[in-house]
Amino acid sequence: MAQSAASHVDQGALSAIFDGTSTVAQPILQCVQVKPIAGQQGGPERYRVVFSDISNFVQSMLASQVNHHVHDGKLRKGVFIRLKAFQTNVVKNKKIIIVLDLDVLEELGECEKLGSPQALDSKPDDTGPHSTTIHTGGFYGSNAQAAPQQQSLPQRTTTSSSASHANIFPIEALSPYAHKWAIKARCTNKSDIKTWHNKNGEGKLFSVNLLDESGEIRGTGFNDQCDMLYDVFQEGGVYYITSPCRVQMAKKQFTNLNNDYELTFERDTLVEKAEEQNGVPQVRFNFTSIGDLQSVEKDTTIDTIGILKEVGETSQIVSKTTSKPYDKRELTLVDNSNFSVRLTIWGNSATTFDVMPESVIAFKGVKVSDFGGRSLSLLSSGSMTVDPDIDEAHKLKGWYDAQGRTDTFASHASMGSSMGAAGGRMDPVKSILQVKEENLGMSENTDYFTTKATIIYIKQENFAYPACLSADCNKKVVQDNDGQWRCEKCDRAHPKPEYRYIMSVNASDHTGQLWLSCFDPEGRMIMGMSADQLMELKENDDKAASDVFQDANCKTWIFKCRAKMDNFQDQQRVRYQVSGASPLNYSAECSKLAEMIKMYSME
């Protein structure tokens, strides 16, 4: 097996690649090592791979789009691969390959390392051991050492590049330690010019999203560079961007791209439109279906695609913080998960929107909100593409024409409508068992949740307290010797107090029981009368008051709660406080159950 496989390996190919004398377009090599690289937390996975052509070995870095070969278990030590697209470079006197595409040749099997390959950058008189370690600081900034010296090397990819831009870097290889570089990338999004005014002065900026085969990066031009470059960049165009250009840590609050770094254009940054507009990806999506939005965390940035079902009118809101007006338009999207979602577009995108219903629209960079269950908002750095020529769009259009046009669609808003009735905030819906198993309230932070539960017992002792009559006070008052009720906070005395509820309620669902603390607004809803009325009833007819408590049992409510650690008699416990309650909306509950049944494809 080893001899047969060895006959397929292109011996000497690695040396020829770096010498510029290679005649093999896609060399076959053996993988002799695969190791993950510790990168920045939250950043994309990185893998270091060592390839051998039997004569030499070279260290390589996988572009993120090739990682799936490792995840699938196909790219591992001992297998053979065909190198289809790559870039070469030298970092800290080490020759490396950045792999953009490869095929694992499973038919050649796998075996131990063939031959005794030598490090490609070793010298003839170097008889010491050869290091196979590559420092990621030269690429990804995780090693704060002096900037490595780099040299221009022949490049080989599946795309053509101008001879005047020989040292083309893949975007994924850019870092603060790289210099004398150029990238060839497509402008997938260009923002409007934005201005700012603060105590330090005023200015303006714009930003672009740049894409090549290896990844995406955001570039920003300020002031003079804004004036110089704004009209140069056009969405969809391909450009050469040549250093000097600052590479720095990305400000994640301003970008939706999966890159640890971003570019800032400088005075001498060179931006040229490429003669070859092909060979660079148009746009890269990572779609989340509309049906899966319920499992996506709030404030996450995603890509989605759907059929435009409805188009709302343009409206305007005024920002509470800046007092500036903003135009908005709400769209309704559906997809073959049989869910719909409301998506809001803003500004010029809203006022100039002119897309026909039933078109397919792909959105890149939309923010997930929990308003109304689940809704989406197109970020200023995001983009939308109408009827894109991609497989997902063709499949979606085919489904809609075949059956989707007559389907009915569930909405995330209706899935949570009965819960939202308890108050404005959409907190996660939990069963009582989930509240306990997830230890809600056990951390330093307050946890919020919504639950549907039935009251099974209300403590009749100390269900209310005497409160101050002063507006917005509600503090407890104490009766003095003169029969007056005195408030320490207001320093005032009142002839009588106003009783307010402070109830302990035991509520139950199909998973367990929970003690809830309810205050006056919720107590009035549950008991059907004010605490003053109930207290007067209790003083005059104790049995009638007990009947009121009894009547309040066995009723189901939607409770909005907060869970927080509390100290009671020198012991810590979790206190579950009700911040809102509403009776069941039976129509909404039936709709929700029908939609849940539909999700399980049950008739």
MOZI-V133850 format. One record per run of one state. SS is the DSSP state (~ for helix, > for strand, _ for the rest). FROM is the first residue (numbers start at 0). LEN is the number of residues. If there is no record, write none. Layout:
# MOZI-V133850
SS/FROM/LEN
SS/FROM/LEN
This chain:
# MOZI-V133850
_/0/1
~/1/5
_/6/6
~/12/7
_/19/8
>/27/10
_/37/8
>/45/7
_/52/3
>/55/7
_/62/1
~/63/3
_/66/1
~/67/4
_/71/7
>/78/13
_/91/2
>/93/11
_/104/1
~/105/3
_/108/1
>/109/1
_/110/7
>/117/2
_/119/17
~/136/4
_/140/15
>/155/1
_/156/6
~/162/3
_/165/2
>/167/1
_/168/2
~/170/3
_/173/8
>/181/9
_/190/3
>/193/5
_/198/2
>/200/11
_/211/4
>/215/7
~/222/7
_/229/8
>/237/5
_/242/2
>/244/5
_/249/2
~/251/3
_/254/6
>/260/5
_/265/4
>/269/4
_/273/13
>/286/1
_/287/2
~/289/6
_/295/5
>/300/11
_/311/3
>/314/4
_/318/6
>/324/10
_/334/4
>/338/8
~/346/5
_/351/8
>/359/10
_/369/5
>/374/12
_/386/4
~/390/12
_/402/1
~/403/3
_/406/3
>/409/2
~/411/4
_/415/1
~/416/4
_/420/8
>/428/1
_/429/2
~/431/6
_/437/9
>/446/12
_/458/5
>/463/4
_/467/8
>/475/1
_/476/1
>/477/2
_/479/5
>/484/3
_/487/4
>/491/3
_/494/3
>/497/12
_/509/2
>/511/8
~/519/8
_/527/3
~/530/10
_/540/1
~/541/11
_/552/3
>/555/13
_/568/2
>/570/13
_/583/2
~/585/14
_/599/4
